[in-house]
Amino acid sequence: MFCPKCGSILRPKEKAGKKVLFCDCGFSKMPEGEEKSVSLRESGHGGKQIEVVENIETHPKIKITCDKCGNKIAYYWTQQTRGADEPETRFFKCTKCNHTWREYA
């Protein structure tokens, strides 16, 4: 996401206990989206548990049709899931129903 004032990339920071996106020019705004950020905490059994912290989505959006609900917009990201000499895997998450799928290049 880019600053509408100067065009710089907005960076996340915590302000008054909430996440905000800010720019060096002074612009700030609350993030949009539905994705939840998580943190790990120790459980009493020596393992780790996932704790939901708050709703935030920072992935870019793309026009692609969800096979599950037919929505035409999804978040996307790439990840190296195979060997370094193999192409990255693209992941998509529907903005409406949160259905997640992948596409191999």
N, C-alpha and C positions, 0 to 999 in steps of 0.2 A: 504494500500500500504506500502511496506517495503523498507528500504534503501538497495540498491544493495551493498554498501560498508560494512556496519556493521550488517545489518539485523534488526535494530530497526524500530519501526513504524514511518512513516513520519507524521509530524504534519503540519497543515495549518498555515500560517502567512501572513501578508500583507507586501509587500516590494515594494517601489516606486509606491504605489497605485494599485498594482496587487497582487492577491493571488498566493502564492508559497507554495510548500510542502518542509519542511526542516527536517534535522536530527541534533542531537547534535554533530555528527562527522564532520559537515560542508557541507555535501551533500545537494543540493537543486535542485528542478525542478519545472516546470510549471505543474499544474494538467491536467489530460486528461479527456475527456468526454464532454457531451453535456448538462447536467442538469444545469439549471439556479438557482443561489441562489437569494433569494429575501429579501427585508427588508420592514417593514411597516413604513408608514409615515402618518402624520395627513393630512386629506383633509380639504378644506375650509368649509365643511358641518358638521364638528364634528365627522365624521366617519374615518375609516382607509382605505388607498388604498395600494395595493401591487405594489411595484416598483422593476423592474428587475435590479439587480446590475451587474452581470456578469455571464458567463458560467462557471460551475464547477460541477463535478460529483465525489462523494466520496464513493458511494456504491460499494460493491464487485460485480463481474460478475459471472454468472452461465450459464451452457449449458442447455437451455430449448427452445422449439420452440414457436415462437410467432404465435398465431392463425390468426392474421391479415395479416402479410406479409411473414411468413415462415422463418424469420431470426432465427438463432439457438443460439443467445447469448442475455442475458438480465441482467440488474442490478437487485439486490434483496435486500429486507430489511424486518424486522419483526416488528410488532406492536401489542400491547395488545389492541384489540378492543372490547373484551367482558369481562366478569367477570374474576377475578383473578384466579378462579378455572378452567377456560377454557383455552385451548391452544392458543398460539399467531396466528395471521393471517400473512401469507407471502404475500408480494407484489412483483410484477415483473414489469419491464419497459424495453421494447425492445430498444436495442442500435441503431436500424436502423430507425424505424418509431415512436418511443416514445409512442407506445400503452402501457397502464398500465392495469394490471389485478391482481386479488388476488386469493389466494388459502387458504382455511380453512383446518387446520390440524385435 
